[in-house]
């Protein structure tokens, strides 16, 4: 199940910087030049044809490059052209966060704060529609466990915790939207609203990345949410120092 990721992972950029120099140079050459032959790449990076071919084989196995065989118009051996895959292209810096922030700000400045609310409410509605069928017939505990994949499928950094007092919370240690959420905290109201709708319980975010907690904690109350609660509502601002 794919769940609408925003931005790119720093791990992808680190993957490029940690590669052996010849492979990194090959990827940079393909990023700059598009589809290239082995001979072209060998000339550009300054290693042998065979060495280039072996590095390309590794990059192809790892999913960073793909090969297309083309036949010359004249008789002869077909030639292979290499290019970056979508995953390979994502090894290079992206600025999805900046785009998301600019879009949120542009809506607010052009159409007013109510338009921002309407936009976020629509995002929440779509998330609820996406998840509700997947949670049908499940208990609250089962729903919570499934919702550890709310941000990313099989998210290894999101888990359910139960306190000694019987409280239940969803804990996210790696917010994939962190830069957008840090600079435009209103975005986090979507998660609170979606959890409240899907669980049918009151949900309060008690710890925040924005406050230096190093995680976000969504406390799930034992009592049900108010029947007339709107689909989307702004998350209350925390008291100073919390």
N, C-alpha and C positions, 0 to 999 in steps of 0.2 A: 504494500500500500504506500503510495507516494503522498506526502503531506506538504505541499506548498512551501518549500524553503525560500528564505530571502537571503541575499548576500552570498558570500563565498567563505570557505573555511581557510583560516591561516595555515592549516595543515597542508593545503594544496600548494600554497606558495613555498612552504618549507620543503615539500617534496621536490620541487624544482631545484632549490638551492642546495639540497643535500645530494643531488645526483652527481655521478662522475662528470668531469668537465666535458668530455666528448659528447655525451648524451644531452647535457644541458645545451651545448652549442648547436647540436642538431635541432633540438626543439626551438631554439631561438631563430635559427635559420628558416625553419618551416613557418614559424609565426610571421617572420618578415617577408618571406618569398613565396608563400603558398605552396602548391604542389611542386616537388623537386625530385629529380632522379638521384640515384646513389652517386653517380660521378659528379653531379653539381654540388652535392653536399660534401663529398670528400674534398673537392677543391676549396670550398668555403671554410671548412673547419681544419684543414691542413693535416689530415691523416689518410691512410691508405684506403683504397676502394674496399678491400676485404674487411678492414677494421670498421669502416663506416657501415658496411652491410651487417656485421655482427651486432653493432650497437642498435641498428634499426630493428633487427630481429627481436632484441630484448625489449625495446620500446613498444613494438607491436604486440608482443606477448603481454605486456603490462597494460595495454589498452590506451597508450598515449598517442600512438600514430596508427594510421591505416594505409593500406597499399591498394592501388588500382593498376591493373595491367592494361596497357594500351598497345595496340598494334600500329606500327608505322605504316604510312601509305605505300612506301616501297617495301619490297620483300626483305625479310630479315627477322631477327629475334624480336619478340615483343619487349617493350620497355615498362618498367615499374615506376610509377609516380607515387611518392609518399606525401602525406599531408597529416595535419593534426586531427585527432578525433575531437568530439565535443569535450570529453574529459581532459584531453591534452590542452585544449584552448583555455580551460579553466585553471590550468597551472599558472596562468599569467594574471596580474592584478586586475580585479574588477571593482567597481564602485557602486554596487547595488544599493548599499546603505544610503549614499548620497542621493541617488535617484529617488528612493522611497521618501526620504526627508523632504526633498524638493517638491515631490508630488503632494505630500500632506500639507506643506506650507502654501503651495500654490492654490490648493482648494480652499484653505482657510482665508487667504488674502483676497482671492477673487470672488468667492461665493459666501464667505462668512463662516463663523464657528458651527452653525447648525448644519452646514453642508459637510463639515468634517465629521460631526456626529452621525449624520446619515450614511456617510461612507463607511465608517467603522461599524455601524449597525448592520450594514449589508455584508461586510466581511464576517461578522459574528453569525448572521443568519445562514450564510453559506457553510460555515464550519459546522453549525448545528445540523443542517440538512445532510452534510457529508457523514457525520458521525452517528446520528440517531439510529439509522438502521443497523449499524454495526454493534450497537449496545442493546438492542431490543431483547427483552427477556432476561437481562443480566441483573444481578444484585448490585447495590451501590459499591461494594468492595470489588466485584468483578469489573464494573465500569471504570473504577479508579485505576485498576491494574491495566486495563486496555488503554486508558488515556495517558499512560506514560509515553505513548507514541503520538501525542497530540502535536508536538512540534516536528519530530523526526521519527520515522519508522524505526522501531526497535531501539529507541534512544537509550544508550547505555548509561547516560548521566541523569536520567529521570527515574525516580522511584517513589513508592508509597511508604510512608512511615506512620507508625502508630505509637502514640504517647502512652505513658503509664496511666494517664487519666482517661484513657479510652478515646482520645482525640485522634483524628485521621488527617493526614496532610499529604499533598503532592509536592515533591521537592525536585526542582530543576537546577542542576549544577552547571549547565552549559547552555545558556540561552542563545539560540542561533540568530536572534534578532537584536543582540545586545546593544550594538551601536545605535540603531534606530530607537530602541526602547530607552536607552540612556538619555538621548537628546530630545525625544518626543515621548514622554512617559504615558501619554494618553493611549498609545497603542496597546499597553498592557491591560487596559479596560476590556479589550476584546477577550483575552484569555479568561479573566474573572467571570465575564458574562457568559461565555461559552460553557465553562465548567458548571456554573450555577444552573444553566438550562439543561444540560445533559445529565447532571446528577440529581436535580430536583432538590438541592440543598443550598443553604446559605454558604457562600465561599468568600473568604477574606484573605488577601495577601498580607502575611505577617512579617515576611522578610523580603528584601529587595536587593537586586544587584545594584540599583541606582544609589542605595544608601551604604554601599561598601560591605554588604553581608556576604558576598561571594556566592550567593544563590538566591533563588526566589522560592518562597514557601507559600503554598495555597492551602490555608486551613479550611477543612470541610466540617461544617457544623452538623451536629446530630439532628437538629430540627429542620423541617422542610423549608424551602424557599417560599416566599409569599406568593400565593396563587396569582395575584395581579401584577407581579413584578414584570417590568418591561423586558423585552428580549435583550436590550443593551442598555447599560447605564454606566456613567462615569465612575471609576474606582475612586473611593474617598482618598483624599490626600493624607498621608501619615502625619502624626504629630511631630514637631521638631525633635530631632535626636533619636527617632525610632527608625 
